[in-house]
């Protein structure tokens, strides 16, 4: 069964158990999914309101983007655990002969690259979600302004959590070019996303 098909209680129980997965990566994706869902909710509470009629078209566009991001981030919850499971499976590979050891090492490197790519891809989605959320500031229902602030905080937590998961997998990868590329690009995503999240939060404080 997919993680997203569990009840909230079941997911939390599994997350808090000694099961190796889900872990921080899936938790980061869940945090971000909640964040963009809050942005979607604010759009729902704005569309059709006369007070915000001048922003109707823009908020509808934001709403459409939140729907796709919500779907993509929800899928990322399971994708991250699936990537981790590939890494875990390598440990059961035979390692008696030199050929088996070599195959095991190669499989581990491939698995670690996949495990680093999963949270990195999440980061790109989370940055996009923050950019979309920023567009709703000042154009959406002020009664739900605090929800945009929580959205930003949830997305920032997801972004930072995903970055930690990128780093821990990069630490085991021997391909220096791969590591350097993902580290450089990841740092850019992190910096831009954290700045956006902080800007959204500060703007929210002016309204609530």
Phi, psi and omega in degrees: 000139178289150179300322183290349178268354177284156171289166178302315181298319180294318179297314182296320178297317179293318180299323183270006181268183178274009175294135182295338179214146005288159179226212185298327180295312179293325177296321178296318179295322178295317178302315180293324178298318177296322180298308181291334176294324177293321177297318177299318179299317180298321176297317179301324182276358181252318183299130179092354180272127183302324183300332184244024184301325182293341180255005186307311183297317180294317181292328176295321177295317177300315180302314180299321180289325179295326180298316180290319179294322177301316179296313183294318181288327176297318178295329181295336179301313180281325181300322181293318178294323177298320178295320178294321180297330177295319177296314181300323183295332181297328182295341179268000179287146180295151180215041181275317183257168178297322179295318179295320179295319179295318179296323180293317179296317180296319179295322180294319179297317178297318181294319180294323177296319177296322181289334175280324181294324183302305179290334176295315177298324176300316182302321179296319177294320182293321176296316178300319180296322177292321178296320178293316180298320180301325182293341180274345181296129178079358181234004186237173184305115183293338178292342179247020182300322181298330180292327175291326176295317178293325177301314180297317180295319180293320179290323178295317178299318178296317181297312181293323178293319178297320180298319177300323180286330172296311184299316184293331176280324177298330184297339181257001183267132184269344179286101186296325179294317178299311182299313182298319181295312182291324179293314181297312181292324179294320179297324178293316178299317181298311183297314181294318181292318180295321178298315179298314181299318180294322178296317179298316181298316181294322177295323179295320180300334180285342185258319185286000000 
